[in-house]
């Protein structure tokens, strides 16, 4: 190579007669993406250096120099007084080059017994272990925020829907607690991923381990891994844990998106169930009267990004032979986007939820529906208690609904005389209908109806209040 040639500080250049093409080098370099892994690269390198000395591969003095140099570098990077070399290929080569510049020859022994293949697998696992815990912590805060809002609305009746058509009345607290359960499952999924993340891959080398007497269990203990990867080829090729995290995060965002969609609908003038605080809404550059629910709309939109991240990694993996292929470098943009998006979104949910102002009167007005028809199922079940088969009761109540629609008469105002005109309705059944309607006349018919839904997991206010109290104990660590 002539004196005028410039070769970037790569970790692999010995067998090459010419420097890499600058454009190709920039194309394959990943420093701009993977630099966020530097704390984990340093942590893994410190553990590796200590292991090399423990195994007698390098001297104790060399290990102390390496560990101290890495610790000093970590401190300088945290303080912002050190920056990676601009021409570094990736985070691994950047850290090594910076260490060599600081302590010289001992740093050149750090890469003994490892490859960037097992090194990046380690960094990713260390990184993702922290991020899973961070997302779980944020989700716990969302659950607590939901509980606070729900606790204020255990008696706030509202319409429940199927097919976006009025179905049966519930309470706002019961509705919100459905999302609490979704996020509870999300947290359980994240907890379930941790054991598969918590597997130590270092020592697998490029794919076949090493001829050196590496002590992988030592490194695992240093870094808090309860398990060591059992197969060196799988250790470097495995990205299942990345897929699992992105899938779990995508489901978190799907749940957020469903909640956001309802808030977008409910905040419209047509529903009028909730008002979004000015701090979390935007206006129109053209129409002065507009107040747009941009925040929940963006939450709904960003859920699509997580779906895309998941498809990206699955598609990237599906055609790869063992073991390492450069394609695997493309796991990080998708993973980091998933981490950032889910954390940013979940972090803003608690104050946003706390700011919502629900229109209790509007919710209550829609709870039973026009002509109280949302209580039709309750009436059918009441007839079942009178010994009428459910299928017969369903047909009879269906005819009563038709009667109410034709005459504009509320279902809960029917008398025995009204019912006698319905085909198949005998005097006893007509009297049972009238008695049911009369039993709902004290106060809100929707409130009275909801209070009777005492099946475990149902919307009866006392059941929902108990569920909230139990969850609050968990939320407070009780």
C-alpha positions in Angstrom: 0.0 0.0 0.0 1.5 3.4 -1.0 2.1 6.1 1.6 -0.9 8.0 0.1 -3.4 5.2 0.7 -5.7 5.6 3.7 -7.1 2.5 5.3 -9.8 3.0 8.0 -9.0 1.4 11.4 -10.6 -2.0 10.7 -10.3 -5.1 12.8 -9.8 -7.3 9.7 -7.5 -5.6 7.2 -4.4 -7.9 7.3 -5.3 -10.1 4.3 -6.3 -7.3 2.1 -3.9 -5.7 -0.4 -5.9 -2.6 -1.0 -8.1 -0.4 1.2 -11.9 -0.7 1.0 -13.8 1.5 -1.4 -14.9 4.5 0.6 -18.5 4.4 -0.6 -18.7 0.6 0.0 -17.1 1.1 3.5 -19.6 3.8 4.4 -22.4 1.5 3.2 -21.5 -1.4 5.4 -20.4 0.6 8.4 -22.8 0.6 11.3 -21.4 3.0 13.9 -24.1 5.5 13.4 -26.7 2.9 14.4 -25.0 0.7 16.9 -23.1 3.3 18.9 -25.8 3.3 21.5 -24.5 -0.1 22.6 -21.2 1.4 23.8 -21.9 1.0 27.6 -22.7 -2.7 27.0 -19.6 -3.2 24.8 -17.5 -1.8 27.6 -19.2 -3.8 30.3 -18.7 -7.0 28.2 -15.1 -6.1 27.5 -14.3 -5.6 31.1 -15.7 -9.0 32.0 -13.9 -10.6 29.1 -10.5 -9.0 30.1 -10.9 -10.3 33.7 -11.8 -13.7 32.4 -8.7 -13.8 30.2 -6.5 -13.1 33.2 -8.4 -15.6 35.3 -7.8 -18.2 32.7 -4.1 -17.3 32.4 -4.3 -16.1 28.8 -3.2 -12.6 29.6 -1.3 -11.4 32.7 -3.1 -9.9 35.7 -1.2 -6.6 35.1 -2.4 -6.5 31.5 -6.0 -7.1 32.6 -5.8 -4.3 35.2 -4.5 -1.9 32.5 -7.3 -2.9 30.2 -10.1 -2.8 32.8 -8.9 0.6 34.1 -8.6 1.9 30.6 -12.1 0.8 29.8 -13.4 2.3 33.0 -11.8 5.6 32.3 -13.1 5.5 28.7 -16.6 4.8 30.0 -16.4 7.8 32.4 -15.2 10.1 29.6 -17.9 8.9 27.2 -20.5 9.5 29.9 -19.2 13.0 30.5 -19.1 13.7 26.8 -15.3 14.4 26.8 -14.6 11.5 24.4 -16.0 10.7 21.0 -15.6 7.7 18.7 -13.3 8.0 15.7 -15.3 9.0 12.7 -14.0 6.3 10.5 -14.7 3.4 12.9 -16.6 0.6 11.3 -18.8 -0.2 14.3 -19.1 0.3 18.1 -16.7 -2.7 18.7 -13.9 -1.3 16.6 -14.5 2.2 17.9 -14.1 1.1 21.6 -11.0 -1.0 20.8 -9.4 1.8 18.8 -10.0 4.3 21.6 -8.6 1.9 24.2 -5.5 1.3 22.1 -5.0 5.1 21.8 -5.1 5.3 25.6 -3.1 2.3 26.9 -1.3 1.0 23.9 -0.2 -2.6 23.4 -2.2 -4.3 26.2 -5.4 -3.1 24.5 -4.5 -5.2 21.5 -4.9 -8.3 23.6 -8.5 -7.6 24.5 -10.0 -9.2 21.4 -8.3 -12.5 22.2 -10.8 -15.4 22.1 -13.8 -13.5 20.8 -15.3 -12.3 17.6 -17.6 -9.4 16.8 -20.2 -12.1 16.1 -20.4 -13.2 19.8 -19.5 -9.7 21.0 -22.6 -8.1 19.3 -24.8 -10.9 20.5 -23.6 -10.2 24.0 -24.1 -6.4 23.7 -27.6 -6.9 22.4 -28.6 -9.2 25.2 -27.2 -6.8 27.8 -28.9 -3.9 26.2 -32.3 -5.6 25.7 -32.2 -6.9 29.3 -32.2 -3.4 30.5 -34.8 -2.2 28.0 -37.3 -4.9 28.9 -37.1 -3.8 32.5 -37.5 -0.2 31.5 -40.6 -0.9 29.3 -42.1 -3.0 32.1 -41.6 -0.1 34.6 -43.3 2.3 32.2 -46.2 -0.1 31.7 -46.7 -0.3 35.4 -47.1 3.5 35.5 -49.7 3.3 32.8 -51.6 0.7 34.8 -51.5 2.9 37.8 -52.8 5.8 35.8 -55.7 3.7 34.4 -56.6 2.6 38.0 -56.7 6.2 39.1 -59.1 7.2 36.3 -61.2 4.0 36.7 -61.5 4.5 40.5 -63.2 7.9 39.8 -65.7 6.2 37.5 -66.9 3.0 39.0 -70.5 4.2 38.9 -70.3 6.1 35.6 -72.4 4.1 33.2 -71.7 4.2 29.5 -72.7 2.3 26.3 -70.8 -0.8 25.5 -70.4 -1.8 21.9 -69.9 -4.8 19.6 -69.4 -4.2 15.9 -69.4 -0.5 17.0 -73.1 -0.9 17.5 -74.8 -0.3 20.8 -74.7 -3.6 22.8 -75.1 -3.4 26.6 -74.4 -0.8 29.2 -71.2 -1.1 31.3 -69.3 1.4 33.4 -66.4 3.5 32.3 -64.3 1.9 35.0 -65.0 -1.5 33.7 -64.1 -0.4 30.2 -60.8 1.1 31.3 -60.0 -2.0 33.3 -60.1 -4.0 30.1 -57.0 -2.0 29.1 -55.4 -2.6 32.5 -55.7 -6.3 31.7 -54.2 -5.9 28.3 -51.2 -4.2 29.8 -51.0 -6.8 32.5 -50.6 -9.5 29.8 -48.0 -7.3 28.1 -45.9 -7.2 31.2 -46.2 -10.9 31.6 -45.0 -11.4 28.1 -42.0 -9.2 28.7 -41.2 -11.1 31.9 -41.4 -14.3 29.9 -38.8 -13.1 27.4 -36.2 -12.3 30.0 -35.0 -15.8 30.6 -34.3 -16.3 26.9 -32.5 -12.9 26.7 -30.5 -13.8 29.8 -28.3 -16.3 28.1 -24.5 -15.5 27.8 -23.2 -16.0 24.2 -19.6 -14.7 24.6 -17.0 -17.4 24.0 -18.8 -18.8 21.0 -16.3 -16.9 18.8 -17.2 -16.5 15.2 -19.2 -19.8 15.3 -16.9 -22.6 16.7 -15.8 -21.4 20.1 -12.0 -21.3 20.7 -9.0 -23.4 21.3 -8.1 -21.2 24.2 -9.2 -22.2 27.7 -12.0 -19.6 27.9 -14.1 -19.7 31.1 -17.5 -18.8 29.9 -19.1 -19.4 33.2 -16.8 -16.8 34.7 -18.0 -14.2 32.2 -21.6 -15.2 32.9 -21.2 -14.6 36.6 -19.5 -11.3 36.0 -22.3 -10.0 33.9 -25.2 -11.6 35.9 -26.3 -14.2 33.3 -27.9 -17.3 34.8 -27.2 -19.4 31.7 -24.5 -19.8 29.0 -25.5 -20.5 25.4 -25.2 -24.2 24.9 -24.4 -24.2 21.1 -21.7 -21.9 19.7 -23.4 -21.7 16.3 -26.8 -20.9 17.7 -25.2 -18.4 20.1 -24.0 -16.1 17.3 -26.9 -16.7 14.9 -29.8 -16.4 17.4 -32.0 -13.4 17.1 -35.1 -15.0 18.5 -34.9 -12.8 21.5 -34.9 -9.7 19.3 -38.0 -11.0 17.5 -39.7 -11.8 20.7 -39.1 -8.3 22.1 -40.3 -6.5 19.0 -43.4 -8.8 18.9 -44.2 -8.0 22.5 -43.6 -4.3 21.9 -45.8 -4.4 18.8 -48.6 -5.9 20.9 -48.1 -3.2 23.5 -48.5 -0.6 20.8 -51.5 -2.4 19.3 -53.2 -2.1 22.7 -52.2 1.5 22.9 -53.6 2.0 19.4 -57.0 0.5 20.4 -57.2 2.8 23.3 -56.2 5.7 21.2 -58.8 4.9 18.6 -61.5 4.9 21.1 -60.4 8.3 22.5 -60.3 9.7 19.0 -63.9 8.5 18.4 -65.1 9.5 21.9 -63.6 13.0 21.6 -65.6 13.7 18.4 -68.7 15.9 18.6 -70.8 12.9 17.5 -69.8 10.9 20.6 -68.9 13.7 23.0 -67.8 11.3 25.7 -64.4 12.9 26.5 -62.5 16.1 26.1 -58.8 15.9 25.5 -56.9 18.6 27.4 -55.5 21.5 25.4 -52.0 20.4 26.4 -52.4 17.1 24.4 -54.3 18.5 21.4 -53.5 20.6 18.4 -55.4 23.0 16.1 -55.8 23.5 12.4 -53.7 25.9 10.4 -56.8 26.8 8.4 -59.9 26.2 10.5 -59.9 28.3 13.7 -62.5 26.1 15.5 -60.7 22.8 15.3 -59.3 20.9 18.2 -57.6 17.8 16.9 -56.7 14.6 18.9 -53.3 14.5 17.3 -51.6 12.7 20.2 -53.8 9.6 20.2 -53.8 9.7 16.4 -50.0 9.5 16.4 -50.1 6.7 18.9 -52.4 4.8 16.6 -50.1 5.6 13.7 -46.9 4.6 15.4 -48.2 1.2 16.2 -47.8 0.5 12.5 -44.1 1.2 12.8 -43.7 -1.6 15.3 -45.6 -4.0 13.0 -43.1 -3.0 10.3 -40.1 -3.5 12.6 -41.4 -7.0 13.4 -41.9 -7.9 9.8 -38.4 -6.5 8.9 -36.6 -8.8 11.4 -38.7 -11.9 10.6 -38.1 -11.3 6.8 -34.4 -10.7 7.4 -34.0 -13.9 9.4 -36.1 -16.3 7.3 -33.6 -17.0 4.6 -30.3 -17.0 6.6 -28.1 -20.1 6.7 -26.0 -20.6 9.9 -24.2 -18.9 11.3 -23.4 -15.2 11.1 -24.4 -13.2 8.0 -24.0 -9.5 7.5 -27.8 -9.3 7.1 -28.0 -9.6 10.9 -26.6 -6.1 11.1 -30.1 -5.0 10.0 -31.7 -6.2 13.2 -30.6 -3.1 15.1 -32.4 -0.3 13.2 -35.6 -2.3 13.7 -34.9 -3.1 17.3 -33.8 0.3 18.3 -36.8 1.9 16.6 -39.1 -0.5 18.4 -37.5 0.3 21.8 -37.6 4.0 21.2 -41.2 4.1 19.9 -42.7 1.9 22.6 -40.9 3.8 25.4 -41.7 7.2 24.1 -45.4 6.3 23.6 -45.9 4.5 26.9 -44.1 7.2 28.9 -46.6 9.9 27.8 -49.7 7.8 28.5 -50.0 8.4 32.3 -50.1 12.2 32.2 -52.3 12.1 29.1 -54.8 9.7 30.8 -54.9 11.8 33.9 -55.8 14.9 31.9 -58.9 13.4 30.2 -62.2 14.9 31.1 -65.1 12.5 30.7 -68.6 13.8 30.0 -70.5 11.7 32.6 -73.9 13.0 31.6 -73.3 12.2 27.9 -72.0 8.7 28.7 -75.0 8.0 30.9 -77.4 9.3 28.3 -76.1 6.8 25.8 -75.8 3.9 28.1 -79.3 2.3 27.7 -79.6 3.5 24.1 -82.6 4.8 22.2 -85.8 3.3 23.8 -83.6 1.5 26.3 -83.0 -1.3 23.8 -79.5 -2.0 25.2 -81.3 -3.8 28.0 -82.9 -6.3 25.7 -80.5 -9.1 26.7 -81.2 -8.4 30.4 -84.9 -8.9 29.7 -84.3 -12.1 27.8 -82.3 -13.4 30.8 -85.0 -12.3 33.2 -87.5 -14.5 31.2 -85.1 -17.4 31.5 -85.5 -17.1 35.3 -89.2 -17.6 34.7 -88.6 -21.0 33.2 -88.7 -19.9 29.5 -86.0 -21.5 27.3 -83.4 -18.9 26.2 -84.0 -19.3 22.5 -87.7 -18.7 23.0 -87.0 -15.7 25.3 -84.6 -14.3 22.6 -87.3 -14.5 20.0 -90.0 -13.0 22.2 -87.8 -10.1 23.2 -86.8 -9.6 19.6 -90.5 -9.1 18.8 -90.8 -6.7 21.7 -87.9 -4.7 20.3 -89.7 -4.5 17.0 -92.8 -3.3 18.8 -90.9 -0.6 20.6 -89.2 0.6 17.4 -92.5 0.8 15.5 -94.2 2.7 18.3 -91.3 4.7 19.8 -91.9 3.2 23.2 -89.1 2.5 25.6 -88.5 -1.2 26.4 -88.4 -0.3 30.1 -91.9 1.3 29.9 -93.8 -1.7 28.5 -96.9 -2.8 30.3 -98.5 -6.2 30.3 -101.2 -4.9 27.9 -98.4 -3.8 25.5 -96.9 -7.3 25.6 -100.2 -9.2 25.0 -100.1 -8.0 21.4 -96.9 -9.8 20.7 -97.4 -13.3 19.1 -96.6 -16.1 21.4 -96.7 -13.9 24.5 -99.0 -15.4 27.2 -100.3 -13.6 30.2 -97.6 -14.9 32.5 -94.8 -13.9 30.3 -96.4 -10.5 29.7 -96.6 -10.0 33.5 -93.0 -11.0 33.8 -91.9 -8.4 31.3 -93.9 -5.7 33.0 -92.5 -6.6 36.4 -89.0 -6.5 35.0 -89.6 -3.0 33.5 -91.1 -1.8 36.8 -88.1 -3.0 38.7 -85.8 -0.6 36.8 -87.8 2.6 37.4 -86.0 3.9 40.5 -83.2 6.1 39.2 -81.2 5.4 36.0 -82.4 2.2 34.2 -78.8 1.7 32.9 -77.3 2.0 36.4 -79.9 -0.5 37.8 -79.2 -2.9 34.9 -75.4 -2.7 35.3 -75.6 -3.3 39.0 -77.2 -6.7 38.3 -74.3 -7.9 36.2 -72.5 -9.6 39.1 -70.8 -12.4 37.2 -67.1 -12.7 38.1 -65.4 -10.2 35.8 -68.6 -8.3 35.2 -69.3 -4.6 35.3 -71.3 -4.4 38.6 -69.8 -1.4 40.4 -68.9 -3.3 43.5 -67.1 -6.0 41.5 -65.1 -3.4 39.5 -64.3 -1.5 42.7 -62.9 -4.7 44.2 -60.9 -5.4 41.1 -59.5 -1.8 41.2 -58.6 -2.1 44.9 -56.8 -5.4 44.4 -54.9 -3.9 41.4 -54.0 -0.8 43.5 -52.4 -3.0 46.1 -50.2 -4.5 43.4 -49.5 -1.1 41.9 -48.3 0.2 45.3 -46.3 -2.9 46.0 -48.7 -4.1 48.7 
